[in-house]
Amino acid sequence: MRVLGIETSCDETGVAVYDTEAGLLAHRVHSQIDVHAVYGGVVPELASRDHVRYLRPMVDETIAAAGLAPTDLDGVAYTTGPGLLGALLVGATFAKTLALSLERPALGVHHMEGHLLAPLMETPDLALPFVALLVSGGHTQLILVRALGDYELLGTTLDDAAGEAFDKTAKLLELGYPGGPKISALAETGDPTRFGFTRPLTDRPGCDFSFSGLKTQVLTEAKKCVDAGILDDGTKADLAASFQAAIVDTLVLKCVRALEETGAKTLVMSGGVSANRQLREALRGLENRGVQVAYPSPQFCTDNGAMIAFAGALRLERGQADASAQIQIRPRWPLADLPEVV
């Protein structure tokens, strides 16, 4: 089955063609970083307009790069939620219209399920059940995956997501947008032990996260450094390194806790923050405990059409599809509401 995947949930336009027999045939991603950087964050209206501008030519280019004609497609998958309302409408409207014109099935895909299953594109032999760490700008969750659609939420963030904390910390340190890569790059030259930031919620049971207070600690220390006249580039690097170390330590500890509670022997990580080198290295260390660790290539960590095409193909080939041509999006959509597919 050849499936076109369309991702427009936020500030990346992603398009891909996935073949259930041959694998990923082609994919393209357009980032809106330059559009939103001047504002220090995503502007929903500008995001929607950018999707409108780029989606059609990207679909044409990706299908051609896959060596196909539109009529060769067997289905169209698109992100139906969660995400920005206007951005989701752009992708859903285009996808449903294309599917209708081709007389092919369309399927709305859960954005986080796309991230959740992305590592399986490159590591298809992962043992079930496995624990998944979804860590991005909007989500930080630990999920037990028993089968396609059979997900149990083990823990989630009570306030800021990890990626959101990266962005906000970068902003208060005047590093620019997007914050995650800026913090990570600066942290490479810093001392992660100079500032003793807490590891939030690690002193109590459970797998929930909280990063808002950690961000506040960085702000407090930064103000102290300003008052002391020592907030130079080196101090900023130390703040970034210490902040990143606190995030990484917290995520790793919670992953270990989730593995112990479930008895799972496999850990999967995905989402934008999963591209962080320090986090990857720290989780890779769990292999010494007999844990299989998998995460997608960096190009599939951030939002992309390949993960939507892949997740959509898994469900489409099992007979699931949208029941009507009506366009429906779900800006807020708990992952637990997804139906299991047998």
PyMOL commands that set and color helices and strands:
alter all, ss='L'
color gray80, all
select helices_A, chain A and resi 33-37+44-65+70-72+85-102+111-117+119-122+162-172+179-187+212-228+233-262+272-275+277-289+298-300+305-316+335-337
alter helices_A, ss='H'
color red, helices_A
select strands_A, chain A and resi 2-7+12-19+23-31+75-81+106-110+130-135+140-147+150-156+266-270+292-294
alter strands_A, ss='S'
color yellow, strands_A
deselect
rebuild
show_as cartoon
